[in-house]
Amino acid sequence: MQNATFEDVPNTFGYSSNNDGVLSKATAGAHAAVNSVADAADGAASRVKPAIDQVAAMAHQVVENTAASAAPATDWLGEQVAGLKASERKLVTETSAYISTNPLKSVGLAALAGFLISRLVRR
């Protein structure tokens, strides 16, 4: 990269060439400082990049291991849900059949259950 200096700009402000030299030196110093900081930042980034890549790879491995561990649990839960749905259907079918065959007993049991629940709630 070529450093631009004020020596390349014609003096249109009436300053003496001595001031132009001082200004040119200050500008060159500022450019050198900026370039030095940029080089240091580039060097730091290149030293840190391998560590960041290693941490990213480890995080990716953790995610893969977690997903592999969760898969059997997900399968087991799916099986349990299917079993619970089957049990629910069976219970509803059996209860409906009992109520159909014993309507008065069902109403009496429902009234008794309501009475007991209301007594428990009042306490």
C-alpha positions in Angstrom: 0.0 0.0 0.0 1.4 3.4 -1.0 1.3 6.0 1.7 -0.2 9.3 0.5 1.5 12.4 1.8 0.7 16.1 1.7 3.8 16.6 -0.4 1.8 15.2 -3.3 -0.9 17.9 -2.9 0.0 21.4 -4.2 0.2 24.1 -1.6 -2.9 26.3 -2.3 -3.4 27.6 1.3 -0.4 29.8 1.4 1.5 27.7 4.0 5.2 27.6 3.8 6.9 24.5 2.6 8.3 24.0 6.1 4.8 23.6 7.4 4.1 21.1 4.6 7.1 19.1 5.7 6.0 18.9 9.3 2.5 18.1 8.3 3.9 15.4 5.9 6.0 13.9 8.7 3.0 13.9 11.1 0.8 12.2 8.4 3.5 9.6 7.7 3.8 8.9 11.4 0.0 8.5 11.7 -0.1 6.2 8.7 2.8 4.1 10.2 1.0 3.9 13.5 -2.3 2.8 11.8 -0.4 0.2 9.7 1.4 -1.1 12.8 -1.9 -1.5 14.7 -3.5 -3.2 11.6 -0.6 -5.6 11.4 -0.8 -6.4 15.1 -4.6 -7.1 14.7 -4.0 -9.3 11.7 -1.3 -11.2 13.6 -3.5 -11.7 16.7 -6.4 -12.9 14.5 -4.2 -15.4 12.8 -3.0 -16.7 16.1 -6.5 -17.0 17.6 -8.1 -18.6 14.5 -6.9 -22.1 15.2 -8.2 -22.0 18.8 -11.6 -20.7 17.5 -11.7 -23.5 14.9 -10.9 -26.1 17.6 -13.6 -24.8 19.9 -16.1 -24.8 17.0 -15.2 -28.4 16.2 -15.7 -29.4 19.9 -19.1 -27.7 20.0 -20.1 -29.4 16.9 -19.1 -32.8 18.4 -21.1 -32.0 21.5 -24.2 -31.3 19.5 -23.8 -34.5 17.5 -23.3 -36.6 20.7 -26.3 -35.0 22.3 -28.4 -35.7 19.3 -27.2 -39.3 19.2 -28.1 -39.7 22.9 -31.5 -38.1 22.5 -32.6 -40.3 19.6 -33.2 -43.4 21.7 -35.1 -41.4 24.3 -37.2 -39.9 21.6 -38.0 -43.4 20.2 -38.9 -44.7 23.7 -41.2 -41.7 24.3 -42.9 -42.3 21.0 -43.6 -45.9 22.0 -44.9 -44.8 25.4 -47.3 -42.3 23.8 -48.6 -45.0 21.5 -49.2 -47.3 24.5 -50.9 -44.5 26.5 -53.2 -43.7 23.6 -54.2 -47.4 23.3 -54.8 -47.5 27.1 -56.9 -44.4 26.9 -59.1 -45.8 24.1 -59.5 -49.0 26.0 -60.5 -47.2 29.2 -63.0 -44.9 27.3 -64.6 -48.0 25.6 -64.9 -50.0 28.8 -66.3 -47.0 30.7 -68.9 -46.2 28.0 -69.9 -49.9 28.0 -70.3 -49.9 31.8 -72.4 -46.7 31.8 -74.6 -48.1 29.1 -75.3 -51.3 31.0 -75.6 -49.7 34.5 -77.0 -46.2 34.1 -78.5 -45.8 37.6 -75.4 -47.1 39.3 -73.3 -44.7 37.2 -75.4 -41.7 38.2 -75.2 -42.7 41.8 -71.4 -43.1 41.7 -71.0 -39.7 40.0 -73.2 -38.0 42.7 -71.2 -39.7 45.5 -67.9 -38.7 43.8 -69.1 -35.1 43.5 -70.2 -35.0 47.1 -66.8 -36.3 48.3 -64.9 -33.9 46.2 -66.9 -31.0 47.4 -66.3 -32.0 51.1 -62.5 -32.2 50.4 -62.4 -28.8 48.7 -64.2 -27.0 51.5 -61.5 -28.0 54.0 
